[in-house]
Amino acid sequence: MPVPTEFRFIGGPAGPWRITHMSAVCSEGLPSAERLAVLDGASLVGEPAEIAWTLRGVTSNERHVTKVKHDSLIAR
């Protein structure tokens, strides 16, 4: 079984993606950020002060596949 891969979604002044709109669904929401970077979790050690926020996640598509599809993916 593949090991889940950690990713970081980083809002701040740098990154290849431009953030055009942010709105909170509940609670206060995140601080404003101009750009978004999506990085492999291992590629960023520490977090520079200029980062507005970081969201962490892992790949976990296991719950979205049938047993047959899961076995096919593992075989590859």
PARO-742550 format. One record per residue: residue number from 1; residue in three letters; y, z, x of N, C-alpha, C, O in turn. Coordinates in steps of 0.1 Angstrom, whole numbers. Last residue first. Example, Ala and Ser with C-alpha at 12.3 -4.5 7.8 and 13.67 -1.06 7.14 Angstrom:
<pts>
+------+------+-------+-------+-------+-------+-------+-------+-------+-------+-------+-------+-------+-------+
| resi | resn |   n.Y |   n.Z |   n.X |  ca.Y |  ca.Z |  ca.X |   c.Y |   c.Z |   c.X |   o.Y |   o.Z |   o.X |
+------+------+-------+-------+-------+-------+-------+-------+-------+-------+-------+-------+-------+-------+
|    2 |  Ser |   -22 |    71 |   128 |   -11 |    71 |   137 |     0 |    79 |   129 |    11 |    80 |   134 |
|    1 |  Ala |   -57 |    78 |   132 |   -45 |    78 |   123 |   -33 |    78 |   132 |   -33 |    85 |   142 |
+------+------+-------+-------+-------+-------+-------+-------+-------+-------+-------+-------+-------+-------+
</pts>
This chain:
<pts>
+------+------+-------+-------+-------+-------+-------+-------+-------+-------+-------+-------+-------+-------+
| resi | resn |   n.Y |   n.Z |   n.X |  ca.Y |  ca.Z |  ca.X |   c.Y |   c.Z |   c.X |   o.Y |   o.Z |   o.X |
+------+------+-------+-------+-------+-------+-------+-------+-------+-------+-------+-------+-------+-------+
|   76 |  Arg |   -13 |   -98 |    -3 |    -5 |  -107 |     5 |     2 |   -99 |    16 |    10 |  -104 |    24 |
|   75 |  Ala |   -26 |   -77 |   -15 |   -34 |   -86 |    -7 |   -26 |   -95 |     2 |   -30 |  -100 |    12 |
|   74 |  Ile |    -5 |   -66 |   -30 |   -11 |   -59 |   -19 |   -19 |   -68 |   -10 |   -18 |   -66 |     2 |
|   73 |  Leu |    -3 |   -86 |   -50 |     8 |   -84 |   -41 |     3 |   -76 |   -29 |     7 |   -80 |   -18 |
|   72 |  Ser |   -28 |   -83 |   -63 |   -25 |   -96 |   -57 |   -13 |   -94 |   -47 |   -14 |  -100 |   -36 |
|   71 |  Asp |   -26 |   -57 |   -73 |   -37 |   -60 |   -63 |   -34 |   -73 |   -56 |   -36 |   -75 |   -44 |
|   70 |  His |    -5 |   -62 |   -91 |    -4 |   -52 |   -81 |   -14 |   -55 |   -69 |   -10 |   -56 |   -58 |
|   69 |  Lys |   -17 |   -79 |  -110 |    -5 |   -84 |  -102 |    -3 |   -75 |   -90 |    -1 |   -79 |   -79 |
|   68 |  Val |   -36 |   -61 |  -120 |   -40 |   -74 |  -114 |   -29 |   -79 |  -105 |   -32 |   -83 |   -94 |
|   67 |  Lys |   -20 |   -41 |  -131 |   -30 |   -38 |  -120 |   -34 |   -51 |  -113 |   -35 |   -51 |  -101 |
|   66 |  Thr |    14 |   -53 |  -136 |     0 |   -49 |  -141 |    -9 |   -46 |  -129 |    -5 |   -49 |  -117 |
|   65 |  Val |    46 |   -38 |  -127 |    35 |   -48 |  -126 |    22 |   -43 |  -132 |    20 |   -31 |  -132 |
|   64 |  His |    65 |   -19 |  -125 |    68 |   -31 |  -133 |    57 |   -42 |  -133 |    59 |   -53 |  -138 |
|   63 |  Arg |    60 |     1 |  -108 |    59 |     4 |  -122 |    61 |    -8 |  -131 |    59 |    -7 |  -143 |
|   62 |  Glu |    65 |   -11 |   -82 |    51 |    -8 |   -87 |    50 |    -6 |  -102 |    41 |   -10 |  -108 |
|   61 |  Asn |    89 |   -14 |   -71 |    86 |   -23 |   -82 |    72 |   -21 |   -88 |    67 |   -28 |   -97 |
|   60 |  Ser |   108 |     0 |   -54 |    97 |     7 |   -62 |    93 |    -2 |   -74 |    94 |     2 |   -85 |
|   59 |  Thr |   128 |     7 |   -27 |   121 |    -3 |   -34 |   110 |     3 |   -42 |   102 |    12 |   -36 |
|   58 |  Val |   153 |    33 |   -31 |   141 |    27 |   -24 |   135 |    16 |   -33 |   137 |    16 |   -45 |
|   57 |  Gly |   187 |    43 |   -24 |   176 |    39 |   -32 |   164 |    34 |   -24 |   165 |    31 |   -12 |
|   56 |  Arg |   219 |    58 |   -24 |   206 |    55 |   -17 |   196 |    52 |   -28 |   195 |    58 |   -38 |
|   55 |  Leu |   253 |    52 |   -22 |   242 |    53 |   -31 |   229 |    49 |   -24 |   229 |    39 |   -17 |
|   54 |  Thr |   283 |    65 |   -10 |   270 |    59 |    -6 |   260 |    62 |   -17 |   258 |    73 |   -22 |
|   53 |  Trp |   318 |    61 |    -8 |   306 |    66 |   -14 |   294 |    59 |    -9 |   295 |    48 |    -4 |
|   52 |  Ala |   338 |    54 |    10 |   342 |    61 |    -2 |   330 |    68 |    -9 |   331 |    79 |   -14 |
|   51 |  Ile |   341 |    57 |    45 |   333 |    53 |    34 |   336 |    61 |    22 |   338 |    74 |    22 |
|   50 |  Glu |   356 |    67 |    66 |   363 |    58 |    57 |   354 |    53 |    45 |   359 |    46 |    36 |
|   49 |  Ala |   340 |    83 |    82 |   349 |    90 |    72 |   355 |    80 |    62 |   358 |    84 |    51 |
|   48 |  Pro |   306 |    70 |    85 |   320 |    72 |    89 |   329 |    77 |    78 |   326 |    75 |    66 |
|   47 |  Glu |   276 |    87 |    86 |   285 |    79 |    77 |   299 |    81 |    81 |   304 |    93 |    81 |
|   46 |  Gly |   244 |    83 |   102 |   257 |    90 |    99 |   265 |    81 |    90 |   262 |    70 |    87 |
|   45 |  Val |   233 |    52 |   109 |   231 |    66 |   113 |   244 |    74 |   111 |   254 |    70 |   118 |
|   44 |  Leu |   219 |    25 |    95 |   232 |    33 |    95 |   228 |    48 |    98 |   222 |    54 |    90 |
|   43 |  Ser |   194 |    14 |    93 |   205 |     7 |   101 |   218 |    14 |   102 |   227 |    10 |   108 |
|   42 |  Ala |   176 |    25 |    76 |   175 |    29 |    90 |   187 |    23 |    98 |   189 |    28 |   110 |
|   41 |  Gly |   182 |    14 |    51 |   185 |    28 |    53 |   185 |    32 |    68 |   192 |    41 |    72 |
|   40 |  Asp |   198 |   -17 |    51 |   185 |   -10 |    53 |   188 |     4 |    57 |   197 |     6 |    65 |
|   39 |  Leu |   227 |   -20 |    31 |   220 |   -19 |    44 |   207 |   -13 |    43 |   204 |    -4 |    34 |
|   38 |  Val |   253 |   -36 |    17 |   239 |   -32 |    13 |   232 |   -32 |    26 |   230 |   -43 |    32 |
|   37 |  Ala |   287 |   -29 |    10 |   277 |   -33 |    20 |   263 |   -27 |    15 |   263 |   -16 |    11 |
|   36 |  Leu |   316 |   -37 |    -6 |   303 |   -31 |    -7 |   294 |   -37 |     3 |   294 |   -49 |     6 |
|   35 |  Arg |   352 |   -29 |   -10 |   341 |   -37 |    -5 |   327 |   -30 |    -7 |   327 |   -17 |    -8 |
|   34 |  Glu |   370 |   -10 |   -21 |   373 |   -24 |   -21 |   361 |   -33 |   -18 |   360 |   -44 |   -24 |
|   33 |  Ala |   366 |    17 |   -43 |   363 |    11 |   -31 |   366 |    -4 |   -32 |   364 |   -10 |   -43 |
|   32 |  Ser |   373 |    49 |   -60 |   375 |    34 |   -58 |   371 |    30 |   -44 |   372 |    37 |   -34 |
|   31 |  Pro |   346 |    72 |   -66 |   359 |    69 |   -61 |   361 |    54 |   -59 |   351 |    47 |   -57 |
|   30 |  Leu |   326 |    71 |   -96 |   327 |    71 |   -82 |   342 |    68 |   -78 |   350 |    62 |   -85 |
|   29 |  Gly |   327 |    93 |  -125 |   325 |    81 |  -118 |   327 |    82 |  -103 |   330 |    93 |   -98 |
|   28 |  Glu |   328 |   116 |  -142 |   340 |   111 |  -135 |   339 |    97 |  -129 |   349 |    90 |  -127 |
|   27 |  Ser |   306 |   109 |  -170 |   312 |   118 |  -160 |   324 |   111 |  -154 |   330 |   102 |  -160 |
|   26 |  Cys |   294 |    76 |  -175 |   295 |    90 |  -179 |   301 |    98 |  -168 |   300 |    93 |  -156 |
|   25 |  Val |   303 |    52 |  -166 |   295 |    52 |  -178 |   295 |    66 |  -184 |   296 |    68 |  -196 |
|   24 |  Ala |   333 |    41 |  -151 |   323 |    51 |  -152 |   316 |    50 |  -166 |   322 |    47 |  -176 |
|   23 |  Ser |   338 |    10 |  -134 |   341 |    18 |  -146 |   329 |    29 |  -147 |   318 |    25 |  -144 |
|   22 |  Met |   353 |   -15 |  -114 |   344 |    -3 |  -114 |   348 |     5 |  -127 |   360 |     6 |  -130 |
|   21 |  His |   355 |   -47 |  -100 |   357 |   -38 |  -112 |   348 |   -26 |  -110 |   336 |   -28 |  -107 |
|   20 |  Thr |   351 |   -61 |   -76 |   362 |   -65 |   -85 |   365 |   -56 |   -97 |   376 |   -56 |  -103 |
|   19 |  Ile |   343 |   -58 |   -44 |   342 |   -51 |   -56 |   354 |   -54 |   -65 |   365 |   -52 |   -61 |
|   18 |  Arg |   328 |   -81 |   -23 |   341 |   -76 |   -28 |   339 |   -70 |   -42 |   332 |   -76 |   -51 |
|   17 |  Trp |   305 |   -79 |     3 |   307 |   -81 |   -11 |   320 |   -74 |   -15 |   323 |   -63 |   -11 |
|   16 |  Pro |   303 |   -73 |    30 |   304 |   -87 |    26 |   307 |   -89 |    11 |   311 |  -100 |     7 |
|   15 |  Gly |   325 |   -47 |    42 |   313 |   -52 |    36 |   314 |   -66 |    31 |   325 |   -70 |    28 |
|   14 |  Ala |   349 |   -20 |    41 |   343 |   -32 |    48 |   330 |   -35 |    41 |   323 |   -26 |    35 |
|   13 |  Pro |   360 |     2 |    28 |   369 |    -9 |    32 |   363 |   -21 |    38 |   369 |   -31 |    40 |
|   12 |  Gly |   334 |    10 |     4 |   344 |    14 |    14 |   353 |     2 |    17 |   354 |    -8 |     9 |
|   11 |  Gly |   301 |    19 |    -5 |   314 |    14 |    -9 |   325 |    19 |     0 |   325 |    31 |     4 |
|   10 |  Ile |   269 |     9 |     1 |   280 |    17 |     7 |   293 |    11 |     2 |   296 |    -1 |     5 |
|    9 |  Phe |   237 |    15 |    -5 |   248 |     7 |   -11 |   260 |    15 |    -7 |   262 |    26 |   -12 |
|    8 |  Arg |   208 |    15 |    14 |   220 |    22 |    11 |   231 |    12 |     6 |   233 |     1 |    12 |
|    7 |  Phe |   172 |    17 |    10 |   185 |     9 |    11 |   197 |    18 |     8 |   195 |    28 |     1 |
|    6 |  Glu |   139 |    21 |    22 |   152 |    27 |    18 |   163 |    18 |    20 |   164 |    11 |    30 |
|    5 |  Thr |   109 |     9 |    11 |   120 |     6 |    20 |   132 |    13 |    14 |   136 |    11 |     2 |
|    4 |  Pro |    76 |    23 |     9 |    89 |    20 |     2 |   100 |    18 |    13 |   100 |    26 |    23 |
|    3 |  Val |    49 |     7 |    24 |    58 |    19 |    24 |    71 |    15 |    18 |    76 |     4 |    21 |
|    2 |  Pro |    22 |    -9 |     6 |    34 |    -9 |    14 |    42 |     3 |    13 |    43 |    10 |     3 |
|    1 |  Met |   -12 |     0 |     8 |     0 |     0 |     0 |    12 |     0 |     9 |    13 |     8 |    18 |
+------+------+-------+-------+-------+-------+-------+-------+-------+-------+-------+-------+-------+-------+
</pts>
